[in-house]
Amino acid sequence: MAALSKSIPHSCYEIGHTWQPSCGGSFLQITRGALEESLKIYAPLYLIAAILRKRKLEYYLHKLLPEILQSASFLTANGALYMAFFCILRRILGKFYSWSPGFGAALPASYVAILIERKSRRGLLTIYMANLATETLFRMAVARGTITTLRNGEVLLFCITAAMYMFFFRCKDGLKGFTFSALRFIVGKEEIPTHSYSPEAAFAKVEQKRKPQEEKSRRMNIIALAKKRVDSICKLGPRHRCCKHYEDNCFSYCIKGFIRMFSVGYLIQCCLRIPSAFRHLFTKPSRLLSLFYNKENFQLGAFLGSFVSIYKGTSCFLRWVRNLDDELHAIIAGFLAGVSMMFYKSTTISMYLASKLVETLYFKGIEAGKVPYFPHADTIIYSISTAICFQAAVMEVQTLRPSYWKFLLRLTKGRFALINRKVLDVFGTEASKHFPDFTPRLDPRYTTVTPGLPVELS
């Protein structure tokens, strides 16, 4: 483990901007590249979001471009200011410490950058970076042997998180906003507690509505009659009086839930693969088949489908056993449904949902008056989390999520890979592990240490 007090005497040119001796020149190059990539990222993103939200013409004329430029400025500042503080910190300290090229330079840069971004987006960015930083710290600890990995640990974490989410979902005013809407879409509105009327009364209302519908169905065509026959079969069989899926028995209720969410998961994965598939439309047309017959398509479908069916099945079972509908059932049902992640293991999903759960618990604590409110907490958490990720990107890339590393390379036009990590190996983090063949060509007129000579920590 690198000692925080140890240092090396190299200049910022020898370590950071090895492609350009000038600090100002490297800053301008990073700024130009980051701005270009930021606009490429946010312009289509905001445009698609505006179309999906059915924004009015006024939004496109007066708000779309300013929002794109503001978010692009935030991302550009994050990369450009990191380069600036990298050089400034070296001039102030006179040398490099193990923490200064990564955490030290990224902390003030990310703090200033997040202040540029719109307040409505800071929370989402904070959750994402906090999730990424937590995963990075975990990988660092594993690499150092501080902790050992738990087999299927991401599945266990998802089980616990799902149990808590489903409990809040079943409680009155437990969840609000997008989270509640998403869970309602996944598990269905039948699992939402009404808290206002008994199942028997609701069932009587459904029976009253069913009579005119039956009269109308006599004039339907053959396909509609066939559908009616299937629905009538689904109505047969056991259904507990506390169950609110009045149109189906418990068995068909679970099966329909599986088929519905399996289809959703399959289609989502297909849509995600469309850009890469159409890229090879003319060169390799056979790859279009992989768009529909891909293992990941079925894995995501099986994950979502089995989650819903297990949750619904367990909930129905507990209603039969206990003869009541209780919010506590959601804890057991949610935990067992979490096992479905065995079909689609994802540390990213587990960590993200766990981070969102912590956020939910924190705000609930504030509402209850049991947890203090910290102003600007999102800004501080974002800055620290981003600094942790930059520290990993400089000192131990192997512990950073690959997708984020690719993002950093894209944002800096590949220049993040040009850091002289062989010199940083003296800190004991195996900084050059993924760059064994890279040695920067430095101009000796601007170096403070003769290239090739061994360097010791001071």
C-alpha positions in Angstrom: 0.0 0.0 0.0 1.4 3.4 -1.0 2.6 5.6 1.8 0.8 9.0 1.7 3.9 10.9 2.9 6.2 9.5 0.2 6.9 11.5 -2.9 8.8 11.6 -6.2 10.4 14.7 -7.8 9.1 14.5 -11.3 7.4 17.5 -13.1 3.8 17.5 -14.3 5.1 17.1 -17.9 7.0 13.9 -17.0 3.9 12.3 -15.3 0.7 13.9 -16.6 0.7 15.6 -20.0 3.6 13.6 -21.5 2.4 14.5 -25.0 2.9 18.3 -24.5 5.6 20.0 -22.4 3.4 23.1 -22.0 0.9 23.1 -19.1 -1.3 25.7 -20.9 -1.1 23.9 -24.2 -2.1 20.6 -22.6 -5.0 22.3 -20.8 -6.3 23.8 -24.1 -6.0 20.4 -25.9 -8.0 18.6 -23.1 -10.6 21.4 -23.1 -11.1 21.2 -26.8 -11.4 17.4 -26.9 -13.7 17.3 -23.8 -16.0 20.0 -25.2 -16.3 18.2 -28.5 -17.2 14.8 -26.9 -19.5 16.5 -24.4 -21.6 18.0 -27.1 -21.7 14.6 -28.9 -23.0 13.0 -25.7 -25.5 15.6 -24.5 -27.0 16.9 -27.8 -28.6 13.7 -28.9 -29.4 12.7 -25.3 -31.4 15.9 -24.6 -33.0 15.9 -28.0 -34.3 12.3 -27.6 -35.5 13.1 -24.0 -37.4 16.1 -25.3 -39.1 14.1 -28.0 -40.1 11.3 -25.5 -41.4 13.9 -23.0 -43.4 15.6 -25.9 -42.0 19.0 -25.2 -43.6 22.0 -26.8 -42.1 24.2 -29.4 -41.1 26.8 -26.9 -38.8 24.4 -25.2 -36.9 23.6 -28.4 -36.6 27.4 -29.2 -35.5 28.7 -25.8 -34.4 25.9 -23.4 -33.0 23.0 -25.3 -29.7 24.6 -26.5 -29.0 26.3 -23.1 -29.5 23.0 -21.3 -27.2 21.2 -23.7 -24.5 23.8 -23.4 -24.8 23.9 -19.6 -24.3 20.1 -19.2 -21.6 20.1 -21.8 -19.8 22.8 -19.9 -20.0 20.8 -16.7 -18.5 17.7 -18.3 -15.8 19.8 -20.1 -14.9 21.6 -16.9 -14.6 18.3 -15.1 -11.9 17.1 -17.5 -10.2 20.4 -18.2 -10.0 21.6 -14.6 -8.5 18.2 -13.6 -5.6 18.9 -16.0 -5.3 22.5 -14.6 -5.2 21.4 -10.9 -2.9 18.5 -11.8 -0.3 21.1 -12.8 -1.2 23.7 -10.1 -0.9 21.1 -7.3 2.5 20.0 -8.6 3.8 23.6 -8.5 2.4 24.2 -5.0 3.8 20.9 -3.5 7.0 20.9 -5.6 6.7 17.1 -6.0 4.1 14.3 -6.5 2.6 12.3 -3.7 0.6 9.1 -4.1 -2.7 10.9 -3.7 -1.9 14.2 -5.6 -2.1 13.1 -9.3 -5.5 11.5 -8.9 -7.5 12.4 -5.8 -5.8 15.7 -5.1 -6.3 17.2 -8.5 -9.8 15.7 -9.2 -11.4 16.9 -5.9 -11.4 20.7 -6.5 -11.9 20.1 -10.3 -15.1 18.0 -9.8 -16.4 20.4 -7.0 -16.2 23.4 -9.4 -17.6 21.4 -12.3 -20.7 20.1 -10.5 -21.6 23.7 -9.6 -21.9 24.5 -13.3 -24.5 21.7 -13.8 -28.2 22.2 -13.3 -29.4 21.4 -9.8 -32.0 19.0 -11.1 -29.3 16.7 -12.4 -26.9 16.9 -9.5 -28.7 14.3 -7.5 -28.7 11.7 -10.3 -25.0 12.3 -11.0 -24.1 12.0 -7.3 -25.9 8.7 -7.0 -24.1 7.4 -10.1 -20.6 8.5 -9.0 -21.2 7.4 -5.4 -22.1 3.9 -6.7 -19.0 3.9 -8.9 -16.7 5.0 -6.1 -18.1 2.4 -3.7 -17.5 -0.3 -6.3 -14.0 1.0 -6.9 -13.1 1.1 -3.2 -14.4 -2.5 -2.9 -12.1 -3.6 -5.7 -9.2 -1.7 -4.2 -9.8 -3.6 -0.9 -10.0 -6.9 -2.7 -6.7 -6.2 -4.6 -4.9 -5.4 -1.3 -6.3 -8.5 0.4 -8.2 -6.4 3.0 -11.4 -8.2 2.2 -12.3 -11.3 0.3 -15.0 -11.6 -2.3 -18.3 -13.4 -1.5 -19.5 -15.8 -4.0 -22.7 -14.4 -5.6 -22.3 -11.4 -3.4 -24.1 -9.2 -5.9 -27.1 -11.5 -5.8 -27.3 -11.4 -2.0 -27.0 -7.6 -2.1 -29.8 -7.4 -4.7 -32.0 -9.7 -2.5 -31.6 -7.4 0.5 -32.2 -4.3 -1.6 -35.2 -5.8 -3.3 -36.8 -6.8 0.0 -36.5 -3.3 1.3 -37.8 -1.7 -1.9 -40.8 -3.9 -2.1 -41.6 -3.3 1.6 -41.6 0.5 1.0 -43.6 -0.1 -2.2 -46.3 -1.9 -0.2 -46.4 0.7 2.6 -48.6 3.8 2.2 -46.5 6.7 1.0 -43.4 4.5 1.2 -42.1 5.4 -2.2 -42.9 8.3 -4.5 -42.0 9.6 -7.9 -40.2 7.5 -10.5 -39.2 4.7 -8.2 -42.9 4.0 -7.3 -44.0 4.2 -11.0 -41.2 1.9 -12.1 -42.1 -0.8 -9.5 -45.8 -0.4 -10.3 -44.9 -1.1 -13.9 -42.8 -4.1 -13.1 -44.9 -5.9 -10.5 -48.3 -4.5 -11.5 -50.9 -2.3 -9.8 -52.5 -5.4 -8.2 -49.7 -5.4 -5.5 -50.3 -1.8 -4.5 -52.2 -1.6 -1.1 -55.4 0.4 -1.3 -55.7 1.1 2.5 -59.3 2.2 1.7 -61.6 -0.7 0.9 -61.7 -4.4 1.5 -61.0 -7.0 -1.2 -64.5 -8.3 -1.0 -66.0 -4.9 -1.8 -63.6 -4.4 -4.7 -64.4 -7.9 -6.1 -68.1 -7.1 -6.0 -67.4 -3.9 -8.1 -65.6 -6.0 -10.6 -68.5 -8.4 -10.8 -70.9 -5.6 -11.5 -68.8 -4.3 -14.3 -68.4 -7.7 -15.8 -72.1 -8.2 -16.7 -72.3 -5.5 -19.5 -69.0 -6.7 -20.8 -70.3 -10.2 -21.2 -73.3 -9.0 -23.2 -71.0 -7.1 -25.5 -68.7 -10.1 -26.0 -71.4 -12.0 -27.7 -71.0 -9.8 -30.8 -67.2 -10.3 -31.0 -65.3 -12.0 -33.8 -63.6 -15.4 -33.6 -60.3 -14.1 -32.2 -62.0 -12.1 -29.5 -64.0 -15.2 -28.5 -60.9 -17.3 -28.4 -59.3 -14.7 -26.1 -62.4 -14.7 -23.9 -62.1 -18.5 -23.7 -58.5 -18.2 -22.5 -59.5 -15.5 -19.9 -62.3 -17.7 -18.7 -59.9 -20.5 -18.1 -57.6 -18.1 -16.2 -60.5 -17.1 -13.9 -61.0 -20.8 -12.9 -58.9 -22.1 -10.1 -57.9 -20.9 -6.6 -57.8 -17.2 -5.7 -57.6 -16.0 -2.2 -60.1 -13.4 -1.1 -57.3 -11.0 -0.2 -55.7 -11.2 -3.7 -56.6 -8.2 -5.9 -56.0 -9.9 -9.2 -59.7 -10.5 -9.7 -59.4 -11.4 -13.4 -57.0 -14.3 -12.9 -56.4 -17.1 -10.5 -53.2 -17.2 -8.6 -51.4 -19.6 -11.0 -52.3 -17.7 -14.2 -51.5 -14.4 -12.4 -47.9 -15.5 -11.8 -47.5 -17.0 -15.3 -48.9 -13.9 -17.0 -46.5 -11.7 -15.0 -43.5 -13.9 -16.1 -44.5 -13.7 -19.8 -45.1 -10.0 -19.7 -41.8 -9.0 -18.1 -39.8 -11.6 -20.0 -41.0 -9.9 -23.2 -40.1 -6.5 -21.8 -36.5 -7.6 -20.9 -36.0 -9.4 -24.2 -37.1 -6.3 -26.1 -35.0 -3.9 -24.0 -31.9 -6.0 -24.7 -32.7 -6.1 -28.4 -33.1 -2.4 -28.6 -29.7 -1.9 -26.8 -28.0 -4.1 -29.5 -29.6 -2.3 -32.5 -26.9 0.4 -33.0 -24.0 -2.2 -33.0 -26.0 -4.6 -35.2 -26.9 -2.0 -37.9 -23.3 -0.8 -38.0 -22.5 -4.1 -39.7 -25.7 -4.2 -41.8 -23.8 -4.2 -45.1 -20.5 -5.7 -44.2 -21.8 -8.6 -42.1 -25.6 -9.1 -42.6 -25.5 -12.4 -40.7 -24.8 -10.4 -37.5 -28.4 -9.1 -37.6 -29.5 -12.6 -36.5 -27.6 -12.0 -33.2 -30.0 -9.1 -32.6 -32.8 -11.6 -31.8 -30.9 -14.8 -30.9 -28.5 -13.6 -28.3 -27.9 -15.1 -24.9 -28.1 -11.8 -23.1 -31.6 -11.1 -24.5 -32.9 -14.2 -22.9 -30.9 -13.7 -19.7 -32.4 -10.2 -19.0 -35.9 -11.5 -19.9 -35.5 -14.5 -17.5 -34.2 -12.1 -14.8 -37.2 -9.7 -15.0 -39.8 -12.4 -15.7 -38.7 -14.7 -12.8 -38.4 -11.7 -10.4 -42.1 -10.8 -11.0 -43.4 -14.3 -11.0 -41.5 -15.2 -7.8 -42.6 -12.1 -6.1 -46.3 -12.5 -7.1 -46.2 -16.2 -6.3 -44.7 -15.7 -2.9 -47.2 -12.9 -2.1 -50.1 -15.1 -3.1 -48.8 -18.0 -1.0 -48.4 -15.9 2.1 -51.9 -14.6 1.7 -53.2 -18.1 1.6 -51.1 -19.2 4.6 -51.8 -16.2 6.8 -55.3 -15.4 5.5 -54.5 -11.7 5.3 -52.7 -9.2 3.1 -49.8 -7.7 5.0 -47.0 -5.3 4.0 -44.5 -7.5 5.8 -45.1 -10.1 3.1 -43.2 -7.9 0.7 -40.0 -8.4 2.6 -40.0 -12.1 2.2 -41.4 -12.0 -1.4 -38.9 -9.3 -2.4 -35.9 -11.2 -0.9 -36.9 -14.5 -2.6 -37.5 -12.6 -5.9 -34.0 -11.2 -5.7 -32.6 -14.7 -6.4 -33.7 -14.1 -10.0 -30.5 -12.1 -10.5 -28.8 -15.5 -10.9 -30.0 -15.3 -14.5 -28.4 -11.8 -15.1 -25.7 -11.1 -12.6 -24.7 -7.5 -12.4 -22.7 -5.8 -9.8 -23.6 -2.4 -11.4 -27.3 -2.9 -10.9 -27.0 -4.2 -7.4 -24.7 -1.3 -6.3 -26.8 1.3 -8.0 -30.1 0.1 -6.4 -28.3 -0.2 -3.0 -27.1 3.4 -3.4 -30.6 4.6 -4.3 -32.0 2.7 -1.2 -29.5 4.5 1.1 -30.7 7.8 -0.5 -34.3 6.9 0.1 -33.6 5.9 3.8 -31.7 9.2 4.3 -34.6 11.4 3.0 -37.1 9.4 5.1 -34.9 10.0 8.1 -34.9 13.7 7.4 -38.7 13.7 7.0 -39.0 11.9 10.3 -36.7 14.4 12.0 -34.3 11.7 13.1 -31.5 12.5 10.6 -29.9 15.9 10.2 -30.0 17.6 6.8 -26.7 18.5 5.3 -26.8 21.4 2.8 -24.8 20.8 -0.4 -24.4 17.2 0.5 -24.8 16.1 -3.1 -22.0 18.4 -4.3 -19.6 17.2 -1.6 -20.4 13.5 -2.2 -20.1 13.9 -6.0 -16.7 15.6 -5.6 -15.3 13.0 -3.3 -16.7 10.1 -5.3 -15.3 11.5 -8.6 -11.9 12.1 -6.9 -11.8 8.4 -5.8 -12.5 7.2 -9.3 -9.8 9.5 -10.8 -7.3 8.2 -8.2 -8.1 4.7 -9.4 -7.8 5.8 -13.1 -4.3 7.2 -12.4 -2.8 4.8 -9.9 -4.7 1.4 -10.4 -6.8 1.2 -13.5 -7.5 -2.5 -12.9 -9.8 -1.5 -10.0 -11.9 0.9 -12.0 -15.1 -0.2 -13.9 -14.1 -0.8 -17.5 -17.0 1.3 -18.9 -16.0 4.3 -16.9 -12.4 3.9 -18.0 -13.5 3.9 -21.7 -15.5 7.0 -20.9 -12.5 8.8 -19.6 -10.5 7.8 -22.7 -13.2 9.2 -24.9 -13.5 12.4 -23.0 -9.8 13.1 -23.2 -9.3 11.7 -26.7 -7.2 8.9 -25.4 -4.8 11.1 -23.4 -5.6 9.6 -20.0 -3.7 6.5 -21.2 -0.6 8.6 -21.8 0.1 9.2 -18.1 3.6 7.9 -17.2 2.4 5.2 -14.9 5.8 3.3 -14.9 7.2 6.1 -12.7 4.1 5.8 -10.4 4.8 2.1 -9.8 7.1 3.1 -7.0 4.1 3.8 -4.9 3.2 0.1 -4.9 -0.2 0.2 -6.6 0.9 -1.5 -9.9 -0.1 1.6 -11.8 1.4 0.4 -15.1 -0.1 -3.1 -14.9 -2.3 -2.5 -17.9 0.3 -0.4 -19.8 3.4 -2.6 -19.8 4.6 -1.5 -23.3 4.0 2.2 -22.9 6.9 4.5 -22.3 6.5 8.2 -23.1 9.0 10.0 -25.4 9.9 13.0 -23.3 11.9 16.0 -24.4 15.0 16.1 -22.1 15.0 19.9 -22.2 11.9 19.9 -20.0 12.6 17.0 -17.7 13.8 17.2 -14.1 14.8 13.5 -13.8 16.9 11.7 -16.4 14.7 9.1 -18.2 15.7 5.5 -17.5 17.3 6.1 -14.1 15.7 4.4 -11.1 13.7 6.7 -8.9 13.3 6.2 -5.1 10.6 7.5 -2.8 11.6 10.4 -0.6 
